[in-house]
Amino acid sequence: MSPEVLTEKSLTPHTSKPLIALESTIVSHGMPYPQNLKTAISCESIIRSLDCTPATIAILNGQIKVGLELHELEDLARSGEEKRATKCTTRELGYTLTKTSKNPNIKTWGSTTVASTMHLAEMAGIDFFVTGGTGGVHRDYNYSLDVSADLTELARTSTTVFSAGVKSILDVPRTLEFLETHGVTVGVYQSDEFPAFFSPKSGCKAPIVFETFREVAEAIRANQKLYLDGGFLLTCPNPKPLENVDSAVETAVREVTEKNIIGKEVTPYILKRVAELTDGNSLTSNIALVENNARIGCGVAKAYQELVKEEEEEEESKSEGQSNFFTGRSSLSAHRNKIKVVDGVDFLHSDYYSDDYDDDSEDNLIAQTSPKENSEDDDVDLDEEDDEHEDMIARMSVVVMGGAVVDVVARPTQGLNLGTSNPGESMEDHGGVARNIAEVIGICRGVEGLPTKLFPVEFFSAAGLDSRGESIKARLESRGVKTNLEFFEDHNTASYLAVMDEKNDLHTAIADMSVLERIPMPPISSLRHASCFILDANAPVEKMKLAMEEFLALGNVVEEAKTVVFEPTSVSKARGVAEAGILDMVHVMTPNRDEAIAMASALGLSMEGTIEEVAGRLLEKMNTDVDHRGECVATILLTDGSNGVFLMTKAHQGVGNVRTKWFKPEVVKDVENATAAGDSFLGGFITHAILTADLMEVDANIFGGNELSLDKSVEFGMSCSEATIGYKGTISKDALEASELVVQIHWAEEEEFDDEE
């Protein structure tokens, strides 16, 4: 039977990133809930952040799944304690496939061990597999003949396995002897002693010591060229070793004998019992080693990918028949021909893990057509077309980093009486400045009739491991926003609870925002392809500073304009950012009147004169760096409620030049909620500015050049703001789409731009 994936999303045909297999037993049986889910999410997040693609392997209702959705990971994490998961090694794969398919009304899992995951990973063409620890020869081998199936599978499967060694409950010397006998390459990363899971030391010398990812990749590649079909085991010492674990392990092993626990139940019992005996410290150590293995596995996988690429380029440069060294298999992925092809897809995994944005979109830029479907006489140069599309994506994509919050507002209907329950009504909606901005961009770029699916948006934030965090992610992704939430079990998803009085004035509020301190920094892979990086002030200032520096540094390398957009969020946070001295990296900023004054004061600027004059002094502190075109562009968009928006732009090219303009809003009736008005303005402004910049082929900072396009972007942002304030919640998709956005931003405007020029 071939791996076949059933997901709620469409299948993706390929990924250019290294694929990393993950087992499912560690999720269903290796740890208690919810620590198992947190570890699984964290491990996959680490792999993605390192520019690789995670693929957790499991069996669900008779189907082998290579790559799980988030909701499937959560169900798998709960399935062990709910007795809906069967731990299956290689000998039980066929049986588990038939057993789990008998009751389609109940989610029944087959959780794969190290051995069965290796086997399925090879079938799916995945070269690298990250796990916690591998099995081995048991201490009572002379009586039980107990040898883990992990070892025999390592001897016959061409997969590279990254683990923290074998558990100390096993016979480590005999395990190493077995692996040597069966020709398995065994190495240790940056240590001369073979690790023993919780401890970096086992008393056994390392068979091979590898110091770099490249060294490991070269050894793997050499094994392939020699047609050595066995596996490759790289062990990684635990970065958080557990002290004095031996006594706890001995106690657990003794209890296994006393309770007559045998077979596949032994390891889960021992791990659980050791966690109890060490007051949970073993669980912390276990999580740390799995995450460490993931980091090292990704490093080796990327080094291997680069090595193969170098070889292919070298072979291309040689004339046919002149090669003086046989190449062997092109890669372990040659085994992919074992997969049953479904709808022309040669590798099956969920697009949740793909690096190709919006693959199921009918406007997808990545060619989906198999080469066999194009005759040699076709005039279309697919490679040239793809390159052009990829360049367009790189120039127009947006990354948003900041807060995601759930807002809850409660109002009494019969007067507010303290100290007792009050009849009333409450409303819950998604908020957070950065989240709001990302949603507005997602909605605007998805308006029917606009070719805006070329315009990817990625959002980065942190949330609790709870239903609110999952809801935030699901809603944003339904708006077309690629959402990267880092989930934390020890935090709640950020929330703001407001209790109003009978006059609808704020009585009291509680803000639970601690998780926002954990907002992740976007990976280089995302920043590299973005033309615009939007930040609110909810992330830690030092993390914001580092992210800005990396983003702008990438622009200097590729000689492309990179735009940093900053939303101050609040008076106190605005002041903190100004004091941190990072406004000189900001190109566009949208403070309100109070935030602008707070930042100017923090910078020691004069407060004399009008707000326009204060904003002018603040503008001079923004973006002091001259880009590759010799330009130094910055823009302040001062949002001032019913007074409108004050635009101030500097465009230095030798001599400073500042332009100012007030934009007054139309009269808006029935204002329901103005809390997201500024966020809606910025989201609409960004969308229009990027699209018109592409239309006009602007190769400079897209927010400081042509006056006509900039003014129209401000007007478009204001229309988004006006659509939002008539809605009781935060962002209304229906209200935005019903506000004649298509008329304002349609590509027919191209004629206006041509006439103006």
N, C-alpha and C positions, 0 to 999 in steps of 0.2 A: 504493500500500500504506500502511496506517495503522499508527502506532506501537502495538505490542501487547507487553505485558510478561509474561514467564513467570518467576515467582519461586517459591521454596520456601514463601513465606508468602502469605497471602491478600492480595488487592489492596485498597487503600483507596479509597473513593469521592471523597475530597476532603481538602484541608488548608487551614486558615485562615491558614497562614503563607506569605509570599512564596516562590515557587519559583525556584531558581537553577540554570540548566543549566550543566553542565561537559562539556568535550570529553574524548574518550578517547585521542586520538593522543598527547597529552602524557604519558599513562600508559604506553602501549605502546611508543612510539618516541621520546618527548621526553627521557627521562632513563634512566640505567641502573638496574637492580634492585639493591638494594631502595630506593634513594632515590626512585624513582618512586612506589612504594607508600606510603612515608612521606609524601610530599608530597600524594598523593591523600587519604589519611586525614586529614592535618592540615587540608587545605583544607575537606573536608567537615565536620570538627569545628568549624572556625572559623565556618562558615556556620550550623551548628546552634546554636552558642553565641550567635550574634547573632539568634536567633529566626527563622531562615529555614530552608527545606528544600532540601538539595542534591539534584540529579538528574543523575548522570553518564550520558551517552548513548552507546550503543555498539550493535553488532550481534553477536549470539551465535547461531551455528548457524541462521541464516536468520530470526531474530526481532529486531526493533528493541526495545531495552530502554531505558526511561526511568527511571533509578534502579537502581543496582547494590547487591547485598548485599556485605558485607565479603569473603566468600570469593571472590566474582566479581571484586572489585577486585584481589585478590591474584593470581588467575589471569590477569587482563588484564595486570597488571604483569609477569608472567613470559612472556606470550605473544609479546612482541616479539623477545626474544632467542632464544626457541624456535621462531621462524618460524611461529607459528600465528596471527599477526595481519596483516591487510591494511589498509594506510592508504588510506582512501577519502574522496574529496571528492564533491561533489554529482553529478558526471557518472558516478560509479562506484557510487552507492548501489544501484540496481537490480541491477546485476551482482553486487555483493558479497552482497546478500540471497540470490541464487540459488546463488552459489558456496559460501557458508558453510553452506548447508543440506544439502550433498551427503553429508557424512560425520558422522552424528549421534553416532558413537562417540568422536570427538575434538572437544574444545572449540576451535572455530575462530572467531576474532573478526574483525569489521570495525571498525577504530578510526576514529572520525569526526574530521575536521579542523574548523577553525573554520567553514568554509563549510557543510559537511554538518551540523554540529551546529546551526548557526543554522536551517537548513531544518527539521530534525526538531523542534527546540525550538518553532518557530512552529506546526508541526502539532500538537504536544502542548499548545499553549496556554501555553507558558512565555514570559514577557515579557523575562526578564533572563538574560544569559549571561556567565559569567566565564571568561576564558582567560588565557594568558601574554602572547603577542604576536600580532598579526595580520600576514598577508602583505601584499605590496604590489607596486609596479612594480619590476622588476629593473633593475640598473644598465646592462645591455647591451640594453635594450629596443629600441634602434634596429636591432639585428641579430636578436634572438630573439623579439621581440613577447611577451615573458613577463610576464604580469600575473596575480597570484594570483586564484584563484576566490573568495577571501575578499572581495575588493573588489566583484566583481559581485554576490555574494550580499548584501552590505551594501546594495547599491543597490536590491534588490527584496524584502528580508525585513524585516518590521516587528519587529525585535528590538533591544534595547539591549545592546551589547557593551562589556565592560570589559576593557581590555588595557593593557599597558605601552608601547603604541605599536608601531611597526614596527621590525624588526631593522635594525641599522646596515649590514648587507650589502646592503640595498635602496636604491633611489633615493627618499629621503624627499620631496623637493620634488615629484617627479612623482606620487608616491602621493597626496599631499594634493590635487594638481590633479585627479587622476582622481576622487577622492571628491567634490570640489566640483562637478565637471561632472555627476556622477550624483546630485546632490542629497542626499548623506549628511551629516547633521549631525555635525560633529566638534568635540569639546571636550576641554580639558585640565583636570584637577582640581587646583586651587590652584597653578598654574604658568603663566607666560606663554610657555613654550617647549614645543614638541611633543617628547615623549620618544622615545628610540630604543632601547627594550628594556633593554639593559644599562646604558645611560647615560640620565640624565634630560634630556639636552640633545642636540638634533639639528642646531642651527643654524637651525631653522625656527620662525617665530613661531606661537604657538597661535592657531588660527582663532577659538576662543571660550574664555574662562576662566570656570570655575565655582568658586565659593568654598564652597558648601554643598551637602549632599545635596538639600535642598529645592529649590534653584535648578535642579538637574539634573532632578528629578522634574517640576517645573513646565514645563520645556522639552519633556520627553517628552510630557507630557499635552497641551500646546498643539499639538505636531505631530500627535497623534491627532485632535484636534478640527478640524484643517485637512485631514484625510484624506491626509496625506503618508505614503505606504506604504513609503518607504525606511527603512533602519535608522538607528540612533543609536550613534555610537562615542564613548565616554568613555575617554580615555587617562589613565593614572595613573603618574606618575614613579616609577621604581624607588627604594625606600627604602634599598637597599643597592647603590648603583651600583658597577660594576666599573671600577677605575682601569686606565688604559693597555691597554684591551681592543682598541684599533684594530689594533695590530700582529698580535695573535692572529687577529683576524677576517680581515685581509688575507692572512695565511698560509693560513688555511683556504680562503678563496675561490680563491686561486691553485692550491691542491691539487685543488679541485673541477674546475678547467679541465684541469689536467694529467692527472687520472685519468678524465676524460670522464664525470664523474658528472652526471646530468641529472634533470629532473623532480622527482618527489616525494622522491627520495633526497637532494636537495641540502641542505635544511634540517637533517634529522637528522644528516647527516655533519658539517656545519659546527658545530652545537651540541656534538657529541661531541668534535670536534677542538679547539674553543676551550676546552672543559673540561680537556682534556689539557694544552694549552699554558699554561693559567693555574693549573695545579696544583689543579684542582677549585674554584677561587674563583668561576668562572662558574656552576657548579652551585648554589653557595650563594646567589649573586645571583639566579639564576633562580627558586629556591624562594621567596625573600623577595618577589619581585615578584608571583608568583602568589597568595601568601597576602594580600599587600596589596590586590591587585585584588579578592579575595573580600570583604575587609572593606568596601571602598568600595562594591562591588556590593550588598552586603546593606544598607548604609546608604541607598543610593538606592532600593532596592526597598521598604524599609519606609516611606520618605518618600513614595514614590509611592502605596503602599497607603493611607496616612493621607490623602493628598490626594484620592484617589478617594472615600474614605469621607466626607470633609467635603463633597464635591460632592453625593454621594447624599443626605446629611442635609439639605443646603440645598435640593435639588430636592423632597424630601418635604415641606418646610415651605412650599413655594409651591403655590398652587392650580393646577390643570391649565390649561395654555395661557397662563400668565403669564410663562413664562421668556423673558428677553430676550437669551439667548445660546445658540446651538445647542451641543449637548453632543458631537456626533460619536460615535465608538465609545465604549462604556462602558469599554472597556479593550482592550488587545491580545489579551486572552483571548477575544475574540469569535471568534477563529479556531479555537476548540476544536471547533466543529461539523464540522471536517474529520476528527475522530477517529472511527473505527469504534467504536460502543458495544459493550462486552463485558459481559454480565450487568448491564446498567444502570449501568455505571461510565463516567463521562464523561472521567475523566483517570486514566491507568493508571501507577501507580508502586508500589514496594514499601512495605509498612507499616513497614519498617525506618527509613524517612525520615519517617513521619507524626507529627504532633503529637497524634493521637488514640490514647490508650493502650489496648492490648488490643482493637483493632478486631475481631479475628476471634473474640472471646469472645461466647458466646451471651448473656452478661449485659451486653454493651456498652451504655453509656448514650447514645451518640451515635446518633440516629435514622438507620437505614440505608435506610429505605423511601423510594422516590421519591415526590414529591408527587402524581404521577399515580395512585398506588395508593391514595390516600385521597380519598374523595368529599367534596364540599362539605358533605354532611350529617353527616359524622363528628363525634362529640362531643368527640374528643380534641384538645386544644390542644397540638400538638407543640412549639411555641416555649416555652410555659409549662412543659411537662414537661422539656424540655432544660435550661431555666434552673435548675429545681429540682435536676436531676441534677448539673449543673455546679457548683452551690453545694455539694452534698454532697461531690463529689470534691475541691473546693478546701479543704474543712474537714478531710478525712480523709487526704489524701495524705502520703507520707513521703519525705524525701530523705536518703540516707545518703552520707557522704563519708569516705574513709579508705583503709586498706591492703587490698590484694589480694595474697596470697602463696601460693606453692606450697611445701608442707611435704614434705620427703623424710626418712624415718627408715630407717637401715640397721642391722641387727643381725647379729652373727656367730652361727653355729650350733655352732661347735666351739672357742670361745675366740678372743679377739682378739690377733693377733700383728702388731705394728707393723712397718712397712717391707716388707710383702709383701701379696699378695692373700689375702683371707679368704673361705671359703665362708660364705654367710649369706643373709639375706632383706632385702628393702627394700620400703617402701610409700610411695607418693606420693599426696598428696591436696591439695585446695585449702584454704587457710587465710587468715589475715589477719582482724583483729578486725572491721573494718567489713564486709568481705565475708561473714564468718560471720553477722553480725547480719542483713544484708540477705537472705541465703539462708533463715535461719530464719523471718523475717517472710514471705518469699515462700511458703514451705512451709505455714506456719500459715494464711495468708489463703486458701490454695488448697484447704484440706481440703474434701472433698466434703460437700455438705449445708449449707455456710455461704454466705451471700450476700456474700462478701468480695471479689468481683472489682470492687466499687466502690472498692477501697482500693489505689490505685496506689503502687508503690514504685520509686524511682529510685536508682541507685547510681553514684557518681562515684569513679574511681580512675585510676591510671596503670599501664601495663604495657609490657613490651618488645615490639618488633615480632617476635613469635615465636609458636610453636605453643601455649606455655603461656598466653600472654595471650589468645589466641583461645579456648582451652579454658575459661578462667575466664568469659569473656563468654558462651559458649554454654551453660554449665551454669547460670549465674544466670538467663539468659533462659528456659531450660527450666523454671525455678522460678517464672516470672512476674515476674521483676525486670527492669525497664527499665534496661539496663546501659550506662553511658557511660564506656568506658575510653578514655583518651588514650594512643595508642601511640607509643613512642619507639624509633627504630632504634639509637640510641647507648646504650641500656640493655637489660639483661635484665629479664624479668619477675621481680619480687621472689621470692626463694626462701630457705628455711631448711633447711640440710642438717645432720642430726644423726646422729652415729655413736655407737651404744651399745656397751657392753662385754658380756661374757658374762652379767653379772648384770642386764642391762637398765638399767644406770645410764649416764648421759651421759658419754661419753669426750671427745668434742670436737664442735664445731658450727661451721658457716660460714654467716653471714647476708649475703646479697647484696640489700641494700635500697635502693640509691641511687636507683632509679626513683621511690620514694615521695616524694622531694623534688619531683617534678613533678606530684603529684596536682592535678588541675584544680579550680578553684572552680566550684561549680554556677552556671549562668546565672540571671539574674533571673527568667526565665520559669518555671524550675522552683521556685525559692524562693517565688515569688509564690503558687503554688497549693498549697504545703505547709503543714500544720498542725504538723508535727514534723520537726525537722532533727537528725539523729544524726551525731556526729563521733567518730572515734577520734583518738588523739594521733599518728598516723603522718604527717599532713600538716604542712607548715611552720607554725609557730605564727602568724606574721603573716598567712598566708593564711586560717587558721582564724578569726582575729580579724576580718578583713574580711568573711568570709562570715557570721559570726554577726551582725555589725553590720547588714549589708544585710538579712538575714532578719528581724531584729527591727524594723528600720525599716519594712519592708513591712507588718508587723503593725500598727504605729501608724497607717499610712496608711489601711488598710482596716478598722481597729478590730476585728481578730480576734485571738484568743489564738494566739500562736506559741510553741512549746515547743522549747527547745534541750536536747538530750540528749548527754552527754559520757561516753565510756568512756576512762579514763586510759591503758590499754594496758600500761604498765610503770612501774616506780618512777622511772626517770630521766626519762621523758617526762612523767609526771605532775608531777614537780617543775618541769620547764621550763614547763608550761602555767600552773602556779600562779604562778611568778615573772613570767610575762608579764602577769599582772593581768587575766585574762579570765574568771575564775570568776564574776564578778558578772553575766555574761550567761547563765549556765548554770542551767536549771531542774531538770534531773534528772541525777544523776551516780552511776556504779556502780563505785566503787573497791573494791579488796580492802583488807585490813588494812594491808599495807605501803605501798600507794599513798596511802591516807588519811593515814598518818603522815608520809609524804614531803611531801605537799602542805601539811599543817598546819605542818610545820617550815619549809618554804620561805616561808610567809606570816608566820613569826615568832610563831605561836600557841603557847600553853602546851601542853606534852606531859604535864602532870600528870593523874592520874586514869585512868579506864578508857578503853577504845577508844570506848565510847559517848559519853563526855564530849568526847574529841578530835573525834569526828565532829560533835558538836553545835556546837563552835566553828567547824568547817569549814563547816557548814550556814549559819551567819550570814554568811559571805562570798559565798554564792551568791545570784544573782538579786536585786539590790538595787533593781531598777526596778519601779515600781508601774504596772500595766497600765491599760487604758482603763476597767476596772471598779473601779479602786481597790484591786486585790488585788496581793499580792506573794507568790508561791508558789514553793517550792523543795523538792526531795526528794533525800535521799541513800539509796541502796540499797547498804549495805555487804555485799559478798559475802565470806563467811568460811569457805569450804570446807565441811567436815563439820558446822561449827557452824550453818550456815544463812545466812539473810539478815537483816540488821538494817535496819529501815525507820525513817527519821526524816524527818518532813515539817513544814515551817513554812508557815503560812497567815496572813500578816499582812493584817489589814484594820482598820487603826487601831491595835490592840494585838496584839503578837506571840502566836502560839499554836503550840506544838510538840507533835507526837504521835510516840511511839516504839512499836515493836513488834518482837519477835524472831519469825522464822518458822523453825522447825526442820524439816529434811528427813526424809523417810521413810528407813528403812534400805535402802540400795541395795547389791545384791550384784554381784560380777563387774565391778568398775570397770576398764575397758579403757584409757580415755584421757580425762583431765579437762581437756585444754588448751582445749577450746571450751565448757566448762561455763558460764563466765560470759557468753560471747557468746550462747549459747542461752537463758540466763535473760533477758538483756536483750531479745533478739528476741521471745520469747514474751510478756514483760511489755508491751512496746510494742504488740504486736498486740491483746492483750486490752484494754488501756487505751483504745486508740482505738475499738475496736468498742463497748465498753460506754459510752464517752463519747457516741458517736453515738446509741446506744440510749436513753440517758437525756436526750438533747438538752442536754448540758452546753455552755454558752457561756462557758467560762472555761478556765483552764489545765487540761488534761484529766488531769494527773497529781497534782493536789493537792487535789481537791475531796472527793467522796463517799468516806467511809471504806470502805464495803462494796465498792465497785467497785475501789478501790485495793488492798485486801487480796486480793481475788480475782485481780487482775492479777499480784500477787506470787506467789500460789500457782500460777497458770498458768505463769509464767516458770520456777518451780522444777521443775514437771513436765517442761518442755522440757529443762531442764538434766539431770534424771535420765535422760531418754530418750537424751540424747547421750553420757553418760559410759559407757554400755554398748557403745559402738561404737569400733572400733579407729582409725577415721579421725577426721575433724573433725565434719562434720554429716551425719547419716543421715536421709534423707527417709523411708525406710521406718520407722525407729525412731520418729520424731516422729509420723507418721501412725498408728502402731500403739499410741500411748500414751493412747488414750481422750480425745484432745483434743476431739473432737466433743461428748462428754458434758459436758466442763468449760466449753466456751465457747458452746454452742448458744444460739440466740436464745430458747429456752424460758426462759432466766434472766430474761427480761423480767418474768415474774410475781413473781420474788423481789424485784426492784427496786421494783415497784409496792407489794408488801406492806411493804417496809422503809420506804418513804416514808409 
